[in-house]
């Protein structure tokens, strides 16, 4: 009972903090700190799982290179980081490429779709508030504008925290569930460990590539391969 | 009327950070922009009634790149100081916001995050997480904070002359050069992934080469059909998951 209460308290504090970081991505510093690689590596260090933090962070950071508006990869990074942090307290040990880590990556990467829907809903909600407050037609337009902006930031934080709690709870639940499942074969873990970052790299390169740039990238690959073989 | 002080610039700079947080359908960034400008308006515009009137003038929809909104804010205040009317400032904003977004989006949405993330990913694999995190934080933030703060003060100092200068900073040629650096750094990632997360390299060099070539082939597929990534990457992860737990 005490452990459950402790876990709930930890989750609440983390989700509030997560709301602040989600707000940072949206408006305060705008990607100054809310980078998946940064968040996951830090979570990995805190829980003595640096390789897992690096693997999840690297994959999500590469996925985040898709130059699309409205895709918020910081919430995906936060979800993964919070799951890395909370898993040991639930007795789950995630290894790089294990079913639990793959499902966390899958949930975190899919969370961007829900976040983009949520962002649109928040923008509509702000429009409703703006229509109701009508700051431009008020005598005290300035204080109305200030009130509207503060309210908007507060809503961003609240919705960010709630969404983050939902993603993390889902990722944790599935990670715990899969940690109990027996492995089919060890080589599948090896394939997933290499496969996930490589697919993310292919997505990143594909989103920015033009034939000439692919040649530059192949030159980079040759250098990397040379270094690996030496 | 009095000129803006550094503290007013600082307040405006901080408030501009909330621009995207108050984004809403219809007015888009208008409320956030008015919120950011209000400390400057208090200094530049004389009486309370005129201030109210000026603030109402910013009720029209505005949508630009948030990192470059500072240059527009600075120019607007300079125009107000010069006694330009609401219509003239409105016309300037309508014309300039698109031009600023057109250079800001490719630079801040594609080029800068791509180069910082790709180089950080390569560093994380080849040199360890510490240099990667240092580069990730400093690389992105030095550039974006420098441009944000400089754009605001330049806009106020030079007025309309600031716009071409800021646009020159973020020229498409510069964005293209940054994506080339990102592409080279991304190229080193597959070998780094084997170095860091796999023991395969000691078993078979040919397997490694084959997997790297397959990754580049997949990149070429994504380059042709950019929406495929959603289905293919999700499918790969789901297949990996099933193959791990289902015998």
Interface residues (C-beta under 8 A of the other chain):
Chain A: X23 X26 X27 X28 X29 X30 X31 X32 X33 X35 X37 X38 X41 X45 X50 X51 X53 X54 X55 X57 X58 X61 X62 X63 X64 X65 X66 X67 X69 X96 X97 X98 X99 X102 X103 X105 X106 X109 X110 X123 X124 X126 X127 X129 X130 X135 X136 X139 X141 X142 X145 X146 X148 X149 X152 X153 X156 X178 X181 X182 X183 X184 X185 X188 X189 X190 X191 X192 X193 X194 X195 X196 X197 X198 X199 X200 X201 X202 X203 X204 X205 X206 X207 X208 X209 X210 X213 X214 X216 X217 X218 X219 X220 X221 X222 X223 X224 X225 X227 X228 X229
Chain B: X17 X18 X19 X20 X21 X22 X23 X24 X25 X26 X27 X31 X32 X34 X35 X38 X51 X52 X55 X56 X59 X66 X67 X109 X110 X113 X114 X117 X118 X120 X121 X124 X125 X126 X129 X132 X133 X136 X137 X140 X141 X144 X145 X179 X180 X182 X183 X184 X185 X186 X187 X188 X189 X190 X191 X192 X193 X194 X195 X196 X197 X198 X199 X200 X201 X205 X208 X209 X211 X212 X215 X216 X218 X219 X220 X221 X222 X223 X226 X229 X232 X233 X234 X236 X237 X238 X240 X241 X243 X244 X245 X246 X247
